[in-house]
Amino acid sequence: MATMWAQQLVRPREFVEVATTRPDADDLVDGEVLLRLRAGAICGSDLPVFNGLLTLKQRDEPGVENPPGSPMHEVVGEVIATRDPRHAVGDQVVGWGSRLNALSELTISLGDALNSFDPRLSPERAVMLQPLACVLHAVEQIPGVAGARAAVLGQGPMGLLFNHALRSAGARSVIGVDRLDRRDLGARMGADDVAHLHTSRWVGQLSDADRPEVVVEAIGHNVSTLDHALEAAERGGRIFYFGIPDDAYYPVNMQRLLRKNLSLMSGVTLQRRVMLEKASRYLAAHPDLVEAFVTHTFDVDQAQQGFELATAPTPQTAKITLKVAS
């Protein structure tokens, strides 16, 4: 039986490299492609798995808690087999590793979740198009961004992209909030100011005149921070909860939602291939975004170090990517 390498979580916060069964063209169904990994990136939704959490998705699919290659879904790869006519063998593509196990030599993904990219971008830079596509899709769903005061709770990699995308969408002002000192990095990514505070303290100090009309909750993995977003918003404001929840149920202050005439939104990225194309155009229009956003790159066999940094970032840590040696 042919094998390939993969990184596998054997216990919380510990990767080991393993040899595992190698997929081939016969394993594909219509609409799928087989990719050889060239680069990947660490997403905030990967970190609960790294830390040992049994996620909601894993609870729904017992027996596949930590397969080889998990957790990673932000991927750049070379197509080596295809059952999607839009992708040919040899194509270099970016997007979603649909099975969430892309931290491996080969991975199977849906062709509809992949797109080509500018070949002038290195794979470890091009992989940022996937999170950028997610953020652009979210901003498109929020009404009335142009001319609005906006706040982004959380200045991790996704929050930083929201700074930039909201500014580009015409927000009158953007303030970031983070318990890390992200003032320098947040400003470089488009924020007018970044409050170096926990959201509970920030909202407690917020004056009525400074209340944002648009609030993005980009922290995730917390129940309380969604309530802080509702408390912060101006009357008639819009709140977008971004990211994958760790818990199926979040308590919502319905009295506050009702009396302030707020709109609460969320959702996954749809039309992924379309959004990847939009992300490519956006990045072409803002080429400086690449170097500002991708701050650390590790070889794929250093995934352990990359994930450890992602769980305990420094003030200057934004996106962490992984590359396969040529």
N, C-alpha and C positions, 0 to 999 in steps of 0.2 A: 504494500500500500504506500503510495507516494505521500510524503509529509512536507510540511512547511514550518517556518518559525512563527511564533506568536508570543506576545507578552500575556501572562495570565495572572490575575489576582488570586493568590493562594490563601490569603487571609487579609483582614483589613490593613490597607496601606502597605501591602507588600506584593510587588510584581516579581515573577520569575519568568525566564524565557523557556518555552516548552516547544517540543515538536508535536504537531497535531495534524490531523488528516487534511490533505490539500484538496480544495474544491477544483473542479474542472468544468469544461463546457457542458457536460452531461447533467450537471447539477442546476443549470439555469432553466428557468421557465420564461415564457414570453414576457418581454418587457424588462428583463434583467441583463446585467453585464457583469463580467468578472474583471476585477481590477487588481493590478499589481501596485501595492502601496508605494507612493513616492514621498508623501508628507501627510501629516495630520496635525490637529490642534486640540488643545484641552479646553473643554467647555465647562461652564459652571455646573451643568446638569450631570457631568461625569463625576464630580467630586463626592457627592453622597455615596455613590457606588464604591469609589476608592476608599472612603472612610468606613465602609462596612454596612451601609444601609441596604435593606431589601426594599427596592423601589416599588412603587405602585404597579409599574409595568411588569416587573419580575414576579410580583405576587399573583398577577393574572396569568403568568406563564410559568408554573412551577417546574423545577427541574433544569432551568437554564439560568441559574442565578449569576454565575460568573464564567461564561464560556471563554475559551481562549480568544484573545483579541478585544475583550470587553474591559473597560468602557471607552469607546471612541467612535464618533460618527462624523466629525468634520474631517474631510479627506480630499486629497489629490492623488489621482492614480492614473496608470496607463491601462487602457482597455486591452485585455489579452483574449477575451472571448465575448461574444455578444449575441443576444436575442432581442435586441432593440435596433431597428433599422436606422435610427438617428445617430448611432454610435458605431464606429468601425474599429477594427483591431488596429492598435497603434495610436488611437486618439488619446490625448492628454486631457483629463477632465477634473472638475472640482465639484464638490457638493456634499451630499449626505451619504454616509455609509449606512444603508437602510437597516442593516441587521445589528447595528450598534457594536460591532466587533471588528472594527477596522484597524486595531492595533496588531496587525498581523501581515505576513508577507502578501497574502491574497485575500480579497474580500468580495462578496457579492452585493450588488446594490441595484436599486431600481434606476433604469435609464432616465425616467422622468424627473429624478432628483439630482441629475448631473448636467453639466454644461462645459463647453470649452472655455479657455481663458487665454489672455494675452501671453504668448510664449516668452515675452521679455520678462515676465514675472517668474522668479524662482518658485518651485513648488511650495517651499516653506513660507513664502509670502502670499502666493495665490490662494492658499487655503483660507485666508481671511475673508474671501468672497462669500463663504457659507454663512458665517455669523452676520456679515454685512447684509446679506439677502434677508435674513430673519428680521433685522432691525428696520430695514427699509419697508418690509411688508407691514410691520407693526405700525410704523408712522403713517403709512397710507390709510390705516383703519381709523386713525384718530381725527375726528372732525375739528376744524377751526384751529389748526396749528399756526397758520400764518397770522402774525400780529399778536400772538398769545404770549403771556408769561408762562414759562415751562420750568418744571423741576424734575430732576432725575435722581431718584433715591437709589443710591448705590453707584459707585464709580469704579467698578470692576470693568473688565473688557467690554461687556455689553452696554453698561451704563455710559462708558466713554463714547461708544459708537452712537448711542442715543443723543449725547451732547451734539455731536457733529451733524447727525441726520436732522434733528429738530431745528438746529440753526439753519441748515441748508433749505429746510422746508418753510422758512420764513418766520420762525418764532422770534418775538420781539426781544426776549431775554431767556437765558437758560442758566439755572443754578443747579449745581450738583451737590449731593450730600453724601458723606462717607465718614466712617469712624477712622479710616486711614487718612493721612494727610495727602490728599490727591490734588491739592491746589495747583501745583505746577502742571501735572499731567492732564488734569481736567481742563485747565485753561487752554493748553495746546490742542485739545480735542474739541474746543468750541464753547466751553462754559464761560459765562461772564464772571462767575465766582463759584467757588466750591466751599461749602461749609464743612469744616473739619469737626463734625459732631455726630453722635448717634442720632438717628432720626427722631427718637423720643425727645431729645433735648432741642433739636432744631425746630420741631413743630411747636414746642412749648414757648419758644422765643419769637415765633413768626407773628408779625403785625398783620392786621386786616389788609392794609394797603399793599403788602408784599405777597399775598396769597396767590399761588399760581393757578391759572385756568386749565393747564394741562399738567398732570403728574404721571410720571412713569415709575412704577415700582420695579426696579431692576435688581433688587437684592436677592429675592427668592429665598426659599428654605426657611422662612420665618412667617409666623402667623401675625405677629404684632405689627410688622412694618406695613402691611396692607391697611390696617386701621390708621396708622400714622399718615398714609397717603390720603385717606378720606378726610381726616381731620385737617390736613394742610390745605386742601383744595378750596378755591374760591367757590362761592355759590354758583351753581350751574356748570361747575367744572367737569372735566373728563379725566378719568383715571384709567390707565392701562396697566394691568398686571402682566408682567412679562416673565416667561420662563416656565419650567416644569415644576409643579408643586411636589413636595415630599409627602404631603398629607392629602387625602381625598376631600376632606371637609375643612373649610376655613370659616370661622365665625365672622360675620359682617355686621357692623353697626347699622341696622336698617333705619333706625331713627335719624341718624346723621345723613345717610344716603337719601332718605326721603325729604327731610326738612331743608337740606341744602340743594335739592334738585340736581344731584350728581348723576353722572353716567359712569358705570363701571364696566370695562371691557377687558377681554383677554382673547387668546386664540393661538393656534399653531400656524406655521407658515404654509400657505397654500400656493399653488402654481409655482412650484419650486424652481423648475427650469426657467420660467419667465423671470422670476425674481433674481436668479443667478445672473441672467443677462443684464437686468437692471443694475445689479451690483457691479458688474464689469464696467458698465458705462459710468456709473458714479465714481468708481475708483480711477477711471481714466480722466475724469474731470477734476479729481482731487488727488493727484499722484503723491503729494506729501503725506497723505494719510497712512500709507504703508509703513514708513519708517517710524511714524509716531505711535502706531498701534502695535506692531509686532516688536516686542522688546527683548524676547528671549527665545532662542532656538537650541534644542538639544538633539543629539542623535537618538534614533528610535530605541536603541538599547540603553539609553539613559532615561527612559520613561519614568522610572522611579523618582529621579531627581526633579524632572519636570512637574510631576504631580505634587511632590512635596512643596515645591515653590508655589504652585497654584493654590494650595491650601493655606499657605502662610505667606502671602505676597508682601513685597516691600512697597513703599509709596511709589516707586518707579516701575513696578511690574504691571504690564498690560497683558497683551496676548502672548501665550506661550505655545510655540509650535514644535513639532518633532519632524525630523527629516531622515530619510533613508540614504545612506552613503551611496554615491554613484559607483 
